[in-house]
Amino acid sequence: YMQKKRRLVILSDLWGWERADWLTYYLDQLQGVYDITCYDSCSLGNVSTTDRNEAALHAQFMDGGLETAVSRLFELESAIASYDNRLVDVLAFSIGGTIAWKACLSGLEAHRMFALSSTRLRYETVMPAAGIYLYYGETDPYKPDEVWMRQMNLSCRIFPETGHLLYRESIFASQVCRDILNGV
């Protein structure tokens, strides 16, 4: 009798999967242990990627795309959970972390959530019922501050001399995957 792999849900950043060749750094290390489902945050939020401009993408998420993505993720994952009751871990990049956090608040049951460069979490005031692991680059100007961390009773790993896109670096990906695989 072989024990089934745990499930891992991965959520993309603001750019979706279109130019995410860096995702392989994570998949290569995690697919042996997990059954992985990848969600494109843009698709979930009905965000048009024809204009590959960061401000335009961000504006679409702020103008309803975020809520759409949250309810769509909850819907899709609830459908899977109805026949597959394995524990789910979440690995989310940037806006994906905010989507995952809000989906957990609306009932998505995640065991652990690893959010990388999810700067919009600084606006959140309620904690989801999951183990939360946050990662930020030291020079990311929008990372949550220490006051927020204390209020939420969270800690985060800050990586020195790196910015918002640190999750696209293989050395950083290896450290995060090690945390995920070692149960932190």
Secondary structure as UniProt FT lines:
FT   STRAND          6..11
FT   TURN            14..15
FT   TURN            18..19
FT   HELIX           21..23
FT   HELIX           24..30
FT   TURN            31..33
FT   STRAND          34..39
FT   HELIX           41..44
FT   TURN            45..46
FT   HELIX           54..60
FT   HELIX           61..65
FT   HELIX           66..81
FT   TURN            82..83
FT   STRAND          88..93
FT   HELIX           95..105
FT   TURN            106..107
FT   STRAND          112..116
FT   HELIX           119..123
FT   STRAND          131..137
FT   TURN            138..139
FT   TURN            141..142
FT   HELIX           146..151
FT   TURN            152..153
FT   STRAND          156..159
FT   TURN            160..161
FT   HELIX           164..168
FT   HELIX           170..181
FT   TURN            182..183
//
